[in-house]
Amino acid sequence: MIKRLIALVVTLTVTSSLLSAKDVAVFEVQWKEGKVRQTRSFAIGFDEEAAPYTVYNFQKLVKSKFFLKTTIHRTIPNYLVQGGDPLTKKKDRNVMGTGGPGYTLPAEIHLKHTRGAVAMGALPVKVNPKLESNGSQFYICLTNIPTQDGKDTVFGHVAGGMDALIEISHAVADTNNNPINAIVITKAYLIDESKLGGAAAKF
């Protein structure tokens, strides 16, 4: 009975969040090129119907400022940009890309990895047969990536700033595709989609 009540509360919470105004997440990132500090922004829209629990969790992390001071730790030119690892706040590049919030998310695999899709990171199926997602790491597809279809949960899409993301993907990186100059998330917040036009003027 208690488990049923808990499940009902979670369902009602997720449902109420879906019924509220449609939000997008805006991220601002900064990095240094010599003595010049570069600033770019991008926005993520959510596909609640396809991945309600994943969307709820991601929005919760944004609201709690979880992503602040983490870095974009994986970039592949014109292909992919990845972030969301709290371990990137540290200096040890060997552990970057292995962290998370301390929990995983159930798979909600319904959408394809088309250009602009936003998906959660996950361990390979050999060690992750349930295809559970990392609780915070996400990546953005800069082109179609059909090899990931059926493997990772796609929960959103780029709502603004694709040019900025493509630029970021070309950052000079090490052999693990981790940018040499840290690309730091300095702002992350939710805004009503109807107000994105003004906020996205710099995109």
N, C-alpha and C positions, 0 to 999 in steps of 0.2 A: 504493500500500500504506500509506504513512504517513498519507494523508488518511483512509483507511478506519479505521485504528487510532484517529486523533483522533476521528472520528465515533463510533466504538464507545465510547471513553472518555466522551464527552459524554453519549451515550445511557445508559450505565451509571450515570453520576453523577445524571442526572435521574431515572432509574428508582429508584435507591436512595433519593433524597429523597422520592419518592412512597410508598415502602414504609415510611418512618419514620412516627412518630406524626403525626397530622394537626395542623398548626399553624394559628393565626390570627395576624394582625399587629395589635397594639394601638398606636394613636396617641394621644398626648396633645397638645393644642394650648392655647396661651394667647394672650390679647390684653388690651389695656387699654380700659376704658370710663371715661374721666375718671381718677380716682385708683385705681379698683378694677380689679384684675387678675382676669380671668375664666379658668377652666380647664374644658375639656371633653375627653371621650375618645370614641373610636369604634374599632370593630374590623372587620377585613376577613378574611373566610374565602376559601379558594382553591378553584377548580374545576380541579384538576390534569389531569383527563382531557381537558378541552376545550382547555387551553392550557398544556401542561407546561413548555415553554421559558420562556414569559412568567412563569409562577409561580416557576420556579427563579430567574430573574433578579431578580424583585421581592423574594423572600425573601433573596437574596444582598445586595441593597442595604440591606434592613432590618438584617441582621446586621452589615454594615460601617458602620452609623450614617450612611449617605449622606443620609438625609432630615432629620437633625437640623439645626435652625436654618433650614431652608427654610420657606417660608410657603405658606398657601393663597392662591393668586394669582388665582383666578377664582371668583366666586360669583354664581349667578343664583337668586333666591328660589324655593324649592319645586321647583327644576329640576335644578341641578347644582352641585357643588363640585369644584374642581380644584387639584392641588398636584403636588409632585415636581420642581420646576425648581430646580437649584442656583444659578441666577442670581438667585433671589429673596433670597439672602443679602446681595446688594449693595443699594445705595440707588437705583439707576437703574431707575425704574419702566418706562422705555421698552423695556428688554430682557427684562423679566419675562415668562415664558411662551414664550421662544424657546430656552431652554437644555435640556441633557440631559447624560448621562454620557459622550458622545463616541462613541456607537454606536447603531444601531437594532436592532430585533428583527424576525424574520420574522413575517408575519401568521399568526395562529391564530384565524381567524374562524369560530366555530361557534355562539356563544350570542347571544341577543338582549339589547337594552338595556332590560330591564325595571326596574321600581322596585327600587332597592337594588343593581343591577349595578355592578361596578367595572371600568372599561375603561382601556386605555392610550391616550394621546393620539397623534395622527398628523397628518402634513401632508395637505392635500387631494389627492385622487386625480390631479388634473392634473399635479402635480409629484411625485407618489408613486404611480406606477402599480402597484407591487407591494404597496401598502397596508402597508408596514413601519411598525412602531410606534416612537414615541420610546422610548428606553431607560429612562426614569425617570418621565416625567410621566403621571399617572393622573387619572381623574375618576370621580366617584360620581354615579350617576343617582338623583335624588330623586323621579322619576316615570318612566313609560315614555317612552323617546326612540326611537321606531321609525325616525326619519330617519337614525340612525347605524348601524342594522342593516346588516351586510354591508360596513361601512367600517372599523370599529375592532375590535380584539381585546378581548373581554370575558373576564376571567380570574378574577374573584372576585365576591363579594357582601358586603353589609353583614351582619356577624355580631353587631353590637351598636352602640348609639349613634345610631340613626337620628334620634331627637329632637334630639340635639346637632348633627347634620349639617344638619338643617332650620333650626335656630337660626343656625348659621354662615352658611347660604345667605342670610340676611336682613341680613348685615353691610352697613353703609353703604359703598358702593363708588364708584370713579371711573367715567369713561365707558368704560373697558376692563373693567369688572366686577371690578376689583382692589380688595379692601377698603382703605379709607383707613387704618384702624388695623391694623397687621400682625398676622395670625393665624399665630403661629409654632409649628412642630412642635417640642416640647421633649423628647418621648420617643417612641421607636418600637422595638418589640421583638416577638419571637415568643413565643407561649405555647401550650401544648397546649390544644386546643379543649375538652377535658374540664375544664380548670381555668378556663375563661373566666367561668363563673358568678360565682365569687368576685371575679375581677379586674374584672368588668363591673358590680359592684354600684353604682358611681357613674354608670353610663350612664343 
